[in-house]
Amino acid sequence: MAGHSKWANIKHKKAATDKKRAKVWTKMIREITVAAREGKTSDPSAHPRLRLAVDKALGANMTKDTIDRACKRGAGELGGENFEEIRYEGYGVGGIAVLVDTETDNINRTVSEVRHAFTKHGGNMGTSGSVAYMFNNIGVLSYAPGVDEDALMEAALDAGADDVVSDDEGGVEVLTAPDVFGDVQNALVEAGFTPDESEVTMRADNLTLVDVEAAEKLLKMIDTLEELDDVQEVYTNADIPDEVLEALD
């Protein structure tokens, strides 16, 4: 992945998120609601996915009252909409694999909007399973260069992490199974290792390098998809080098 910087991409992603904070909060509330319904509980400690969703909302400074209402609504303790989870798959410009996770109360609306976003920016929708096999569901805790790798590795493996990997820049990633992500993160924070970035994500087995022209079209498509109310997350196997991001800023 020559020229690729995880830290530059994290910074780019955070900047985009900050500009869409209100919409991000709406998506977080929907995720809490769906997670509570899945776990049949409003108690975050009783369901890993709900705990992760609540922790993420707290990290975004969402009020506890708002979070509690979303938990109770999802668990059926309050009235509210019922959302269904649907994953769409397809390809962006240059054959880049794209996964789009949605939570919707109107499937016809959602599929129409997602398809339009693909076609508008040179992509196309695929069938179920057409690209999902290229990705793995994984928990990732990222640490910037300068962290004590040996001490972090010992603490991470003791906490139940699957692996600890470093990159050429000196950054370190702790990889976990999704169902133990929260436990590993809490243990590492208690040990003095607060991650710079943490998430449960769909990570591609192999990345595809893209040039400026392809990256511009792909990022516009991702922005369009993420602007949709029903879209929760967008994942790709694109490797966008630093110089490409800088050229597009």
C-alpha contacts under 8 A as a table, 3 or more apart, distances in Angstrom:
res1	aa1	res2	aa2	distance
1	M	4	H	5.50
1	M	207	L	7.91
1	M	209	L	7.56
1	M	239	D	7.29
2	A	241	P	7.66
3	G	241	P	5.01
3	G	242	D	6.15
3	G	243	E	7.50
4	H	239	D	6.73
4	H	240	I	6.37
4	H	241	P	4.24
4	H	242	D	5.82
5	S	8	A	5.30
5	S	9	N	6.41
5	S	241	P	6.58
5	S	242	D	6.04
6	K	9	N	5.18
6	K	10	I	6.14
7	W	10	I	5.01
7	W	11	K	6.18
7	W	144	A	7.66
8	A	11	K	5.16
8	A	12	H	6.19
8	A	242	D	6.46
9	N	12	H	4.94
9	N	13	K	6.05
9	N	240	I	7.90
9	N	242	D	7.75
10	I	13	K	5.05
10	I	14	K	6.11
10	I	197	E	7.98
11	K	14	K	5.16
11	K	15	A	6.25
12	H	15	A	5.26
12	H	16	A	6.43
13	K	16	A	5.21
13	K	17	T	6.24
14	K	17	T	5.00
14	K	18	D	6.12
15	A	18	D	5.23
15	A	19	K	6.60
16	A	19	K	5.44
16	A	20	K	6.82
17	T	20	K	5.25
17	T	21	R	6.22
17	T	24	V	7.26
18	D	21	R	5.29
20	K	23	K	5.48
20	K	24	V	6.06
21	R	24	V	4.92
21	R	25	W	6.20
22	A	25	W	5.22
22	A	26	T	6.53
23	K	26	T	5.09
23	K	27	K	6.38
23	K	227	E	7.83
23	K	229	D	7.47
24	V	27	K	5.09
24	V	28	M	6.18
25	W	28	M	4.96
25	W	29	I	6.22
25	W	57	A	7.42
25	W	60	A	7.85
25	W	62	M	7.47
26	T	29	I	5.23
26	T	30	R	6.37
27	K	30	R	5.07
27	K	31	E	6.21
27	K	229	D	7.32
27	K	230	D	7.80
27	K	231	V	7.81
27	K	232	Q	6.06
28	M	31	E	5.02
28	M	32	I	6.19
28	M	53	A	6.94
28	M	56	K	7.79
28	M	57	A	6.27
29	I	32	I	5.13
29	I	33	T	6.21
29	I	57	A	7.86
29	I	67	I	7.04
29	I	70	A	5.98
30	R	33	T	5.05
30	R	34	V	6.22
30	R	70	A	7.56
30	R	83	F	7.88
30	R	103	E	7.34
31	E	34	V	5.15
31	E	35	A	6.00
31	E	53	A	6.51
31	E	103	E	7.72
31	E	232	Q	7.81
32	I	35	A	5.12
32	I	36	A	6.04
32	I	50	L	5.99
32	I	53	A	5.49
32	I	54	V	6.54
32	I	67	I	7.56
32	I	70	A	6.06
32	I	71	C	6.04
32	I	74	G	7.27
33	T	36	A	5.24
33	T	37	R	6.25
33	T	70	A	5.17
33	T	71	C	5.59
33	T	72	K	7.78
33	T	73	R	6.28
33	T	74	G	4.05
33	T	75	A	7.44
34	V	37	R	5.08
34	V	38	E	6.11
34	V	74	G	5.89
34	V	83	F	6.65
34	V	84	E	7.80
34	V	103	E	7.93
35	A	38	E	5.00
35	A	39	G	6.17
35	A	49	R	5.93
35	A	50	L	4.94
35	A	53	A	7.55
35	A	74	G	7.21
36	A	39	G	5.16
36	A	40	K	5.73
36	A	41	T	5.38
36	A	42	S	5.60
36	A	43	D	7.91
36	A	44	P	7.92
36	A	47	H	7.89
36	A	50	L	5.85
36	A	71	C	5.55
36	A	72	K	7.51
36	A	73	R	8.00
36	A	74	G	4.80
36	A	75	A	5.14
37	R	40	K	4.89
37	R	41	T	6.81
37	R	74	G	4.53
37	R	75	A	4.80
37	R	76	G	7.24
39	G	46	A	7.84
39	G	47	H	5.84
39	G	50	L	7.55
39	G	75	A	7.74
40	K	74	G	7.80
40	K	75	A	5.20
40	K	76	G	7.97
41	T	44	P	7.66
41	T	46	A	7.20
41	T	47	H	7.58
41	T	71	C	7.61
41	T	72	K	7.74
41	T	74	G	7.90
41	T	75	A	5.06
42	S	68	D	7.65
42	S	71	C	4.64
42	S	72	K	5.16
42	S	74	G	7.26
42	S	75	A	5.44
43	D	46	A	5.55
43	D	47	H	7.28
43	D	50	L	7.91
43	D	71	C	7.44
44	P	47	H	5.63
44	P	48	P	7.13
44	P	50	L	5.14
44	P	51	R	4.33
44	P	54	V	7.03
45	S	48	P	7.02
45	S	50	L	7.88
45	S	51	R	5.99
46	A	51	R	7.85
47	H	50	L	5.43
47	H	51	R	6.20
48	P	51	R	5.06
48	P	52	L	6.16
48	P	179	D	6.17
48	P	180	V	7.67
48	P	182	G	6.96
49	R	52	L	5.13
49	R	53	A	6.23
49	R	179	D	7.61
50	L	53	A	5.04
50	L	54	V	6.09
51	R	54	V	5.13
51	R	55	D	6.04
51	R	182	G	7.52
52	L	55	D	5.11
52	L	56	K	6.15
52	L	182	G	6.46
53	A	56	K	5.16
53	A	57	A	6.28
54	V	57	A	5.05
54	V	58	L	6.13
54	V	67	I	6.85
55	D	58	L	5.09
55	D	59	G	6.10
56	K	59	G	5.02
56	K	60	A	6.41
57	A	60	A	5.04
57	A	61	N	6.55
57	A	62	M	5.47
57	A	67	I	7.44
58	L	61	N	5.04
58	L	62	M	5.32
58	L	63	T	7.20
58	L	64	K	7.53
59	G	62	M	7.46
62	M	66	T	6.92
62	M	67	I	7.10
63	T	66	T	5.37
63	T	67	I	6.46
64	K	67	I	5.03
64	K	68	D	6.01
65	D	68	D	5.09
65	D	69	R	6.20
66	T	69	R	5.28
66	T	70	A	6.37
67	I	70	A	5.17
67	I	71	C	6.23
68	D	71	C	5.05
68	D	72	K	6.18
69	R	72	K	5.17
69	R	73	R	5.97
69	R	78	L	7.83
70	A	73	R	5.06
70	A	74	G	6.13
71	C	74	G	5.31
71	C	75	A	6.23
72	K	75	A	5.04
72	K	76	G	6.21
72	K	77	E	4.96
72	K	78	L	5.85
73	R	76	G	5.24
73	R	77	E	5.62
73	R	78	L	4.53
73	R	79	G	5.99
73	R	80	G	6.11
74	G	77	E	7.47
74	G	78	L	7.76
74	G	80	G	7.94
75	A	78	L	7.76
76	G	79	G	6.71
81	E	105	D	7.03
82	N	105	D	6.21
83	F	103	E	5.67
83	F	104	T	4.90
83	F	105	D	4.78
84	E	103	E	5.32
84	E	104	T	5.26
84	E	105	D	6.28
85	E	101	D	7.35
85	E	102	T	5.72
85	E	103	E	4.50
85	E	104	T	6.56
86	I	101	D	6.17
86	I	102	T	5.30
86	I	103	E	6.31
86	I	104	T	7.65
87	R	99	L	6.96
87	R	100	V	5.61
87	R	101	D	4.53
87	R	102	T	6.02
88	Y	99	L	5.96
88	Y	100	V	5.04
88	Y	101	D	6.48
88	Y	102	T	7.83
88	Y	125	M	7.52
88	Y	126	G	7.70
88	Y	127	T	7.94
88	Y	128	S	7.00
89	E	97	A	7.76
89	E	98	V	5.85
89	E	99	L	4.78
89	E	100	V	6.27
89	E	125	M	6.07
89	E	126	G	5.33
89	E	127	T	6.54
89	E	128	S	6.37
89	E	129	G	7.32
89	E	130	S	6.65
89	E	131	V	6.23
89	E	132	A	7.04
90	G	97	A	6.16
90	G	98	V	5.29
90	G	99	L	6.68
90	G	118	F	7.90
90	G	123	G	7.37
90	G	124	N	5.69
90	G	125	M	4.16
90	G	126	G	4.27
90	G	127	T	7.38
90	G	130	S	7.18
90	G	131	V	6.79
91	Y	94	G	7.97
91	Y	95	G	5.33
91	Y	96	I	5.27
91	Y	97	A	4.75
91	Y	98	V	5.45
91	Y	118	F	7.83
91	Y	123	G	5.35
91	Y	124	N	5.47
91	Y	125	M	6.45
91	Y	126	G	7.07
92	G	95	G	5.62
92	G	96	I	4.91
92	G	97	A	6.43
92	G	98	V	6.58
92	G	118	F	6.92
92	G	121	H	7.61
92	G	122	G	6.42
92	G	123	G	4.10
92	G	124	N	6.64
92	G	218	L	6.17
92	G	221	M	7.77
93	V	96	I	6.19
93	V	121	H	7.45
93	V	122	G	5.38
93	V	123	G	5.33
93	V	214	A	6.19
93	V	217	K	6.90
93	V	218	L	6.31
94	G	210	V	7.96
94	G	214	A	6.72
95	G	123	G	7.98
96	I	208	T	7.06
96	I	236	T	6.76
96	I	237	N	6.23
96	I	238	A	6.17
97	A	131	V	6.01
97	A	236	T	5.44
97	A	237	N	5.67
97	A	238	A	7.65
98	V	131	V	7.17
98	V	234	V	7.07
98	V	235	Y	5.66
98	V	236	T	4.51
98	V	237	N	7.08
99	L	131	V	7.41
99	L	132	A	6.94
99	L	234	V	5.72
99	L	235	Y	5.03
99	L	236	T	6.36
100	V	225	L	8.00
100	V	231	V	6.89
100	V	232	Q	7.64
100	V	233	E	5.96
100	V	234	V	4.66
100	V	235	Y	6.53
101	D	231	V	6.01
101	D	232	Q	5.58
101	D	233	E	5.20
101	D	234	V	6.41
102	T	110	T	7.97
102	T	230	D	5.35
102	T	231	V	4.31
102	T	232	Q	5.18
102	T	233	E	7.11
103	E	230	D	5.42
103	E	231	V	6.53
103	E	232	Q	6.73
104	T	107	I	6.23
104	T	110	T	6.85
104	T	230	D	5.39
106	N	109	R	5.53
106	N	110	T	6.37
107	I	110	T	5.09
107	I	111	V	6.10
108	N	111	V	5.51
108	N	112	S	6.19
109	R	112	S	5.31
109	R	113	E	6.24
110	T	113	E	5.19
110	T	114	V	6.08
110	T	230	D	6.51
111	V	114	V	5.14
111	V	115	R	5.95
112	S	115	R	5.26
112	S	116	H	6.15
113	E	116	H	5.14
113	E	117	A	6.31
113	E	228	L	7.56
114	V	117	A	5.16
114	V	118	F	6.43
114	V	225	L	6.54
115	R	118	F	5.17
115	R	119	T	6.27
115	R	124	N	7.24
115	R	125	M	6.20
116	H	119	T	5.28
116	H	120	K	5.84
117	A	120	K	5.28
117	A	121	H	6.55
117	A	221	M	6.15
117	A	224	T	6.12
117	A	225	L	6.08
118	F	121	H	5.70
118	F	122	G	6.51
118	F	123	G	4.60
118	F	124	N	5.27
118	F	125	M	6.58
118	F	221	M	6.55
119	T	122	G	5.30
119	T	123	G	5.06
119	T	124	N	5.53
119	T	125	M	7.94
120	K	123	G	7.35
120	K	221	M	7.72
121	H	217	K	6.02
121	H	218	L	7.21
121	H	220	K	7.13
121	H	221	M	5.52
122	G	217	K	7.48
126	G	130	S	5.99
126	G	131	V	7.90
127	T	130	S	5.47
128	S	131	V	7.91
128	S	132	A	7.81
129	G	132	A	5.17
129	G	133	Y	6.46
130	S	133	Y	7.25
131	V	134	M	5.64
131	V	135	F	7.65
132	A	135	F	5.56
133	Y	136	N	7.67
134	M	204	A	5.56
134	M	205	D	5.84
134	M	206	N	7.59
135	F	202	M	5.69
135	F	203	R	5.14
135	F	204	A	4.14
135	F	205	D	5.80
136	N	202	M	5.29
136	N	203	R	5.30
136	N	204	A	6.35
136	N	205	D	7.12
137	N	177	A	7.78
137	N	178	P	6.96
137	N	200	V	7.13
137	N	201	T	5.76
137	N	202	M	4.56
137	N	203	R	6.52
138	I	175	L	6.88
138	I	176	T	6.12
138	I	177	A	5.57
138	I	178	P	5.52
138	I	200	V	5.59
138	I	201	T	5.56
138	I	202	M	6.24
138	I	203	R	6.90
139	G	175	L	5.63
139	G	176	T	4.77
139	G	177	A	5.77
139	G	178	P	5.14
139	G	181	F	5.65
139	G	198	S	7.62
139	G	199	E	5.83
139	G	200	V	4.13
139	G	201	T	6.22
140	V	173	E	6.46
140	V	174	V	5.75
140	V	175	L	4.89
140	V	176	T	6.46
140	V	181	F	7.96
140	V	198	S	5.64
140	V	199	E	5.52
140	V	200	V	6.15
140	V	201	T	7.39
141	L	173	E	5.57
141	L	174	V	5.05
141	L	175	L	6.64
141	L	185	Q	7.46
141	L	195	P	5.76
141	L	196	D	7.59
141	L	197	E	5.94
141	L	198	S	4.34
141	L	199	E	6.67
142	S	171	G	7.39
142	S	172	V	5.97
142	S	173	E	4.55
142	S	174	V	6.50
142	S	195	P	5.54
142	S	196	D	5.77
142	S	197	E	5.12
142	S	198	S	6.10
143	Y	147	V	6.66
143	Y	171	G	5.66
143	Y	172	V	5.11
143	Y	173	E	6.16
143	Y	195	P	5.27
143	Y	196	D	5.37
143	Y	197	E	7.11
144	A	147	V	6.59
144	A	170	G	7.26
144	A	171	G	4.67
144	A	172	V	6.65
144	A	196	D	6.58
145	P	169	E	6.49
145	P	170	G	4.43
145	P	171	G	4.16
145	P	172	V	7.11
146	G	170	G	6.72
146	G	171	G	7.26
147	V	152	L	7.63
147	V	171	G	7.49
147	V	172	V	7.61
148	D	151	A	5.58
148	D	152	L	6.06
149	E	152	L	5.03
149	E	153	M	5.93
149	E	172	V	7.04
150	D	153	M	5.14
150	D	154	E	6.31
151	A	154	E	5.22
151	A	155	A	6.25
152	L	155	A	5.16
152	L	156	A	5.91
152	L	188	L	7.90
152	L	193	F	7.05
153	M	156	A	5.08
153	M	157	L	6.05
153	M	164	V	6.04
153	M	174	V	7.93
154	E	157	L	5.46
154	E	158	D	6.12
155	A	158	D	5.18
155	A	159	A	6.17
155	A	187	A	7.91
155	A	188	L	6.53
155	A	191	A	7.15
156	A	159	A	5.05
156	A	160	G	6.49
156	A	161	A	5.41
156	A	164	V	7.52
156	A	174	V	6.93
156	A	184	V	6.87
156	A	187	A	7.97
156	A	188	L	6.54
157	L	160	G	5.18
157	L	161	A	4.97
157	L	162	D	6.96
157	L	163	D	7.21
157	L	164	V	7.97
158	D	161	A	7.42
159	A	183	D	7.43
159	A	184	V	5.27
159	A	187	A	6.16
159	A	188	L	7.46
160	G	176	T	7.56
160	G	180	V	7.44
160	G	184	V	6.30
161	A	164	V	7.65
161	A	174	V	6.76
161	A	175	L	5.98
161	A	176	T	4.74
161	A	177	A	7.39
161	A	180	V	7.95
161	A	184	V	6.45
162	D	174	V	7.75
162	D	175	L	5.64
162	D	176	T	5.03
162	D	177	A	6.95
163	D	174	V	6.03
163	D	175	L	5.17
163	D	176	T	6.98
164	V	172	V	6.99
164	V	173	E	5.69
164	V	174	V	4.56
164	V	175	L	6.10
165	V	172	V	5.66
165	V	173	E	5.30
165	V	174	V	6.61
165	V	175	L	7.92
166	S	170	G	6.27
166	S	171	G	5.61
166	S	172	V	4.28
166	S	173	E	6.25
167	D	170	G	5.52
167	D	171	G	5.54
167	D	172	V	6.46
168	D	171	G	7.45
176	T	180	V	6.71
176	T	181	F	5.75
176	T	184	V	7.64
177	A	180	V	5.72
177	A	181	F	6.20
178	P	181	F	5.14
178	P	200	V	6.19
179	D	182	G	7.51
180	V	183	D	5.31
180	V	184	V	6.18
181	F	184	V	5.26
181	F	185	Q	6.08
181	F	200	V	7.44
182	G	185	Q	5.13
182	G	186	N	6.10
183	D	186	N	5.24
183	D	187	A	6.15
184	V	187	A	5.14
184	V	188	L	6.16
185	Q	188	L	5.18
185	Q	189	V	6.15
185	Q	194	T	7.94
186	N	189	V	5.17
186	N	190	E	6.17
187	A	190	E	5.14
187	A	191	A	6.23
188	L	191	A	4.88
188	L	192	G	6.34
188	L	193	F	5.07
188	L	194	T	6.64
189	V	192	G	5.07
189	V	193	F	4.82
189	V	194	T	4.72
189	V	195	P	7.71
190	E	193	F	7.22
195	P	198	S	6.31
202	M	235	Y	6.55
203	R	235	Y	7.56
203	R	237	N	7.62
204	A	207	L	6.48
204	A	236	T	7.20
204	A	237	N	5.34
206	N	237	N	6.75
207	L	237	N	4.76
207	L	238	A	5.49
207	L	239	D	5.51
208	T	237	N	6.02
208	T	238	A	4.99
208	T	239	D	5.40
209	L	238	A	6.07
209	L	239	D	4.60
209	L	240	I	6.27
209	L	241	P	7.65
210	V	214	A	5.91
210	V	215	A	5.91
210	V	238	A	6.56
210	V	239	D	6.19
210	V	240	I	5.86
210	V	241	P	7.81
211	D	214	A	5.48
211	D	215	A	5.91
211	D	240	I	7.47
211	D	244	V	6.76
212	V	215	A	5.06
212	V	216	E	6.05
212	V	244	V	5.32
212	V	245	L	7.98
212	V	247	A	7.39
212	V	248	L	7.48
213	E	216	E	5.34
213	E	217	K	6.63
214	A	217	K	5.34
214	A	218	L	6.04
215	A	218	L	4.98
215	A	219	L	5.88
215	A	240	I	6.84
215	A	244	V	7.44
216	E	219	L	5.36
216	E	220	K	6.23
216	E	248	L	6.97
217	K	220	K	5.20
217	K	221	M	6.28
218	L	221	M	5.09
218	L	222	I	6.22
219	L	222	I	4.96
219	L	223	D	6.03
220	K	223	D	5.06
220	K	224	T	6.14
221	M	224	T	5.07
221	M	225	L	6.18
222	I	225	L	5.06
222	I	226	E	6.04
222	I	234	V	6.87
223	D	226	E	5.12
223	D	227	E	6.12
224	T	227	E	5.23
224	T	228	L	6.87
225	L	228	L	5.48
225	L	231	V	6.65
225	L	234	V	7.46
226	E	229	D	7.69
226	E	231	V	5.92
226	E	232	Q	7.24
226	E	233	E	7.09
226	E	234	V	7.02
227	E	231	V	7.58
228	L	231	V	5.51
229	D	232	Q	7.94
231	V	234	V	7.65
240	I	244	V	6.41
240	I	245	L	6.87
241	P	244	V	5.33
241	P	245	L	6.55
242	D	245	L	5.23
242	D	246	E	6.16
243	E	246	E	5.01
243	E	247	A	6.06
244	V	247	A	5.05
244	V	248	L	6.33
245	L	248	L	5.18
245	L	249	D	6.27
246	E	249	D	5.25
